[in-house]
Amino acid sequence: MIKKIKGKYVVLSESTGRSFGSYKTLAEAKKRLRQVEFFKYAAKHPNIRRRPRKK
């Protein structure tokens, strides 16, 4: 979830309230929230690769 606190956009965990960073713009906060959601999904689905493996 994203909340505006003291003029900054803060990305917070809905369940724990943990902060994932504060950002100047809403666009930056949305980008970070998408990253957090991706890693939550990837942790539950181990066959998803984050990046191609280097040889």
N, C-alpha and C positions, 0 to 999 in steps of 0.2 A: 504494500500500500504506500501511497505517496501523500505526505502531509506538508503543508507550508508552515514552517516554524521560523520565526524571526527573519522573515524575508528570504529564506532559502527553502528549497524543496528537499525534503528528507525522505529517503527510502527506508521503510520500516517493515519488519517481519510482522505479519498479522497475528501469529500465534504467540510469539515471545516478546514482541516490541523491540527486538534488537535492531540497531541502526546499521544500514548497509551503505551509508555515506550521505553527505549533503551536497547539493548542487545548485548552481546559480539559476539554471533554466529548467523548465518543466521537461523539455526535450531530453536533456542530459539525464534527468531522473528517470524518465521512461525507458531510456536506453539501458540504464543500470538495472531497472526492475526486470526487463526482458532477459538480461544476463543471469540474474538470480533465478528466475523461473526456468530457464534452460538448464542450469546446473541441477536444480531440484529434479527435473524430469530425467536428465541424463543419469542421475544417481539411481533412479528406480529402474532404468532400462539400460543394462550394461552393454547391450550390443550396439548402442549409439556411440560412434566415435566423435570426439570433439574436433580433431584435426587428423588429416592423413598422417600415418606413421612415417617417419624418415628411416631410410635404410642405411 
